[in-house]
Amino acid sequence: ARYFIDILQESPYLKNKVSIKDIPKHGFISCTIVDNIEHESYDLQGQKFEFTDTFDSIQVLSVQKLLQQDTLQNQGGYDEQKANGGNKKKSRWKSIALFPQDQLDNLAEEFDQDLKLIDIEIYPIKVRSKLSCYDFSINTAIIPLSSITEFCDSEDEVNIAIWFWEYIVENGLDDIDAIRDITIHRILRVPQPFKDLYIIRIHPTTYHFWRTIELMIRLPNFYIDDNLIKAHIEDYDGWLNTSYFNENKNRTKFIEKFIEIVQIYCKNIPDVRSMLHTLEILQFNIKFTRILREIKELNNQLMTAIQSMENQQILVIFSSYGYPFLYGLAPPSNNNNQQQISNNNNNNNNQQLQQQQKDILRLQNINKQLTNENTSLKQDMTELRDAKTRLAINSAKAIDELRSYLLKYQQPLNGSTQ
């Protein structure tokens, strides 16, 4: 625990901006951000990191909540009422950082000759259960602490290569190959096979849905597993309907998240198209646009929020996917309106003709904008292809230079060993 807190304290982003609360007798330490720090447009002030050293599988992952509930009074350590001669309660392991380093060295030397390698389950059951219930298999990968300490303890510049993530990331679970899903399969799927709907529904409503959208925007060369797509479509029964969006709380929360994705995750027009394409894959657009036509208030709120953005082209792009933003919604009809329409056919016909003319002009304008966007998109694709070519050439050069450097470095070592 102390090790990680020291890393946070010395971070250039957090230095002199955190408050440390250390309770050694419980092996517990917390770090709270007390100054304004912005990350991806979020203010992190007040965020807390909590670490607890424990080898008790019952306490792992829940000890922080227990500490908060019991105010650290009855969680391990000694019973204060029996400290003067009474029996001691069984305590959890305290922070290794509290053990004097010289005693650790002497202890290692004493048993060095009798050292035996044994296999120990790294993660208790509850940690494994948490990893297996993560949103995606790619998020079950881990960075071992040994890789970090190896880099910190090394004075060899060549070892900087271990900081290439492929060298330090490992699979957190034996039966979930997160690394292959990242590097080879490039796929978004849940950690547990055939439990897609279960994983979706153990998270808050729409959480897994938005996480899928976010990752597909950031990782456009990935694709979504077919079983996960089917599970999301099945999950729509619980929230993608008019009864859900008729509640003001749900409607407001959804619009805020929708706009957050467009404003923060979509850095440019291709990102917006990537978002809409992912929604199309998940068969979301056709269901949601039907709801927008039924709930006028939802459509107006969402359209107003998108119109408030600097790039007005976004509204046109959404309309090209069937969102009723440019044409509005047909006014509700009732008996009085129908009677009035029947009595004023001539006036209505003229109004319809004028409206049709306006629609034609609007469509011509949209077509012009889409044509310009298509031209710009083709240019971006050409530039991207050229950039990939340059990247491949530069990467090959960098690899050759690194190889020659390593060979040059190893020659003196081989000579000294001979």
N, C-alpha and C positions, 0 to 999 in steps of 0.2 A: 504494500500500500504506500509506504513511504517513498519507494522508488518511483512510482508513477506520479506522486504529488511533486517530487523534485523536478521531474520532467516538465510538468505543467507550470511550476513556478518559474523555471528558467526559459520558458518559451517567450520569444520576443513579442508575441501577440498578447500574452497574459501577464508579463512581468509587472509587478507593482499594481496589478489590477484584480488580485484575488485575495480572499480571506481564508485562512487555513484553520481548521478546528481539528485538533489531534487528541484522541482519547486512547492512549497506549494500553491501558489495562483491558480494554475491549478489543484491541487490535483494529480500531476503527479510526478513519481519518476522512475529512471532507474538505472540499475546495469549492468556494463559492465566488463567482464573478461579481465584483462590486462596482465595476466601472462600465461605461458604455463601450461595447465592442460589437461592431456590425459584421455579420457574415451572411452573404446571399440575401441582403436586405432585411435580415432579422437582427433585432437587438438582443444580445445574449446576456445582458445584465440580469442577475438573479439566478442564472443557471448554476446548478450544483453538480459536482462530481463526487461520488461517494465510493470509498474503497474499504473492504473489510477482509482481513486475513482470517481464513477459517478452513479447516479440513473436515468440518462436520457437514455431511451431505444433506442433513435436514435443514441446516441453516443457510446453505449456499443459495444465493439469488433472492432470498426472502429476508435476510438478516437486516438489510437497510430499513425495510418497512417495520420490522419488529422493533428495531432500535428507536424509530420515530414514535411508535405507539407506546412503548414502555419507557421512553425517555432514558434509555440506556441504564435503567436501574437494576434489572434482573437478568441481563443477557451476559452470561459467562462471568469470568473473574471470580473474586471472593465475595462471599456474603458479608456485607458490612456489619450486620448484627452479630455474626459469629466470628468476626476477625480476631477477637481476643480469646482464643482458646477453643472456639467451637469448630465443628467439622466444616471443611471447605467444600464448596460446590465444584463440580466438574467444570473446568474452564475450557474455552476454545483456545486454539493456538494463537499466540500474540504475534505481532508484526515481527518478521524475521529481521527487519532493520533495527529492532531494539536489542538484538543479541550482539555483543561486542565482536568486532571482526577478528581480533587477535585470537579469541577463544574458538571461533569458527575454524581458523587456520590450524590451530593446534589440534582441534578435534579431527580435522581431515587428515593431518599427518599421522595421528595416532592409529587410525584405522585404514590407512592407505594400502598397506600390504594385504589386508583381508577384504579389500574392496571387491564386491560382487555385483555384476549388472543384473538387474531384475526388471521385469515389465510391470509398470504400475499404471492403472487406468488414470489418465490425466484428468478427465472430467467426471465429476459426480453425475449421478443419474439426472438430477434436476437441470444441470447445465446442458446435458445432451438433449433432454426433452425440449429445452428452450430453443436450441439451435435447430432441431428438427421441425419446429413450428414457426420458423422464420418465414417471411413473405416469399422469398425466392431462394433457390438452391445456391445461386452465386453469392448470396450474403452469408453463407455458412463457412466461407473461407476465413482463415485466421492468420495472424502474424505472430509467430512464436517469440517470446521474450528473449530466448537464446540468440536469435538473429540480431536483435537490437544490441544486446550486451556484447556480442562478437564484434560488431562494428565499433562500438564505443571503446572497447579494449584494444583494438588493433591500431597500430601506427603505420600500417602498410597501405599506401595509396591505392594499390591494385585492388584491395578489398572493397573499394567503393563500388565494385561491380555487384556486390551482394544487395545493394539498394535498388537494383532492378527488381521490380516486384515479383517477377517470375521466380527469383532465387530465394525469396524470403516468405512468400505466401504458401500456406499448406492447407490441405483439406481439414476442416474442423471435425468431420464425421467420416468414419471409415466407409459407410455405405452411400455417401453422397459425394460425388466427384465434382466439386464446385469449380476446380481449376479447368477441367475439360469443358464445362459448360461456359466458362468465360473465354477460353482461348480457341477451342475447336468447334464446339457445337454452337456457340453464340446464341444461347436460347434462354428465355425466361420461363421457368417452370417452378413448381413448388418443390420443397425438399422431399416430401413423402409421396411416392407414386400412388396414383389413383385416389388421392385425398385432396384434390384441388378445391372442391367446394367447402370441405372442412376447414382448410387453411384460410380460405377467404372469409368464412363466417366467424372464425375465432378472433378476427380483428374487427375493429369498429366498422360500422356501415360505410361503404365507399372507400375505406382506407386502401385496400388492396387494389381497387380499381384505379385510383389516382396514382398509386405507386407504379402501376404498370404503365400508365401514360407518361409519367415523369422519366422512367428509365428508357422507354422507347424514343423519347425526344433526345435524351443524352446519348443513347446507344442506337443510332438509326440502322446499324448493320446487324443488329440482333433481330430475332423473330420470336413470336409467342407460341408456346406449345399448344397444339390443338386441344388437348384436354383442358388446359387452363382457359382457353377461349370459350369452350362449351360451358365450363363451370361459371364463368362470369355472366354468360347469357342466362343461365339458370338462376343466378343470384339476382338478376334484374327484377324477378317477381317480388322481391322484398322491398324494393325502393324505387325502381324506375317506373313510376305510375303517377296518375293525377292525385291520388289520395296522399301520397308522400309529399308532393310539391305544393299541395294546397295548404300545408302547414307552413306558416311564416318562418319558423325557426329552421326547418329543413331547407326551405327555399333560399333563405339568406346565406346559410352555411355553404350550400352548393355553389351559389353564384360567387361567393368570396373565393372559394377554392378554384373555380373555373377561371376567374380573372387572374388569380395568383399564377396558375400554370401558364397562361398566355403572356403575362407580363414578365415573369421571372425566368421560367424555363425556356420560353420561346424567344431566342435572341434575335431572330430574323424571320423573314417570310418562309424560307424552307422549313424552319422549325414548326411554324404554324401549320404548314401542310403536313408535316410528319405527325403532328398531334391529331389532326383531322383524319389522316389515313389510318392511324391506330384506332381511333374511335370507329372508323368504318369497319376495320377488321373485327372489332368486338361487337359489331352490329348494334352500336349505340345510337348512331345518328338518326336512323330511320325511326326508332322508338322515341327519341328525345324531341325531334322536330314535330312529331305528331302531338306530343304533350305541349310544346310551345304554341301550337295552333289552338289548343283547347284552353290553355291558361294564358290569357292575354297579359295579365300582370307579370308573370314570369318572363314572357317574351320581351315585354317593354323594359323590365329591369335589366335583363341580360344584354339587350341591344344598347341601352343607354350606357351601361358599363363599358362595352366594347367601343362605342362611339367616343368615349372620353379619352381613349388612347391616342397617342400622337399619330400613329400610322393608320389612316383611314382605309388603307387597302385591305386591312384585316377583315373589315366588315364585308367587303366584296368576296373575299375568299370563303368566309363562312356561308355566304349566300349561295356560292357555287356548289356547296355540299348540301343544299336543300334547307338551310336555316332561313326562316321567314323574316329576315331583318329588313330587306329592301322593299318588300311589298306590303308589309303590315298584315293585319288580320281582318277578316271580313267581319263587319259589325253584326252583333246578334240581332236576330229578327223576332218580331212578335206580331200579334194580330193587327195592332194599330199601324205598324210599319207596312205590313202587307196591304192593308186597306189603302194607305196613302200611296203606295207604289202603284196599285191598280188604278187609282184616280189620276195619277200624273205620269202616264206612260211616256208621253212625248218628252217631258222634261227629263225623265230618267234615261231615255234613250240618248238624248243629247249629252247628258253627264257621262254615260257609259262610253260614248264616242270620244269625248274629251279625255276620259281616263285611259282609254286604249291608246290614244295618241301619246299621252304622257308615258305610258308603259313602254311604248316603242322607243321613245327617246331615251328612257332610262336604260332599256336593254342595249341600245346602241352604245351608250356611254359605258355600260358594264363590259360589253364586248371589247371596246377599245382599251379599257383598263386591263382586261385579261390578256389581250394581245401583247400589250407592253410588258406585262408581268411575264408572259411566256418567253418573250425575247430576252428579258433580263435573266430568266431562269436558265435558258440555254447558254447564255454567256457565263453564268456562274458554274454550270456543269463543265464547260470548257476549261475555265480557270481551275476548277477542282481537279480535273483530270491532269492538267499540267502540274499542279502542285503535288499530286500523288507521284507523278513521274520523278519530279525533283527530289521528293522525300525518299523514294526508293534508291535513287542514285547516291544521295547524301548518306543514307543509312549504310549502303554497301561500302562507301568510303570510310565511314566511321568504324565499321566492323573490321575492315582491313587494317586500319591504323591501330585499333585495339589489339588485334592479333599480332601485328608486328611488334607492338610495345611489350606484350606478354612474352613473346619469344625472346626479345632482347633482354627482358628482365630475368627470364629463367636461365639464360646461358651462364651468368656469373654463379648462380646457385648450383647448377650442374657441375661447374668446374670446381667449386669449393667442396662438393660432396665427393668428387673423385680424389 
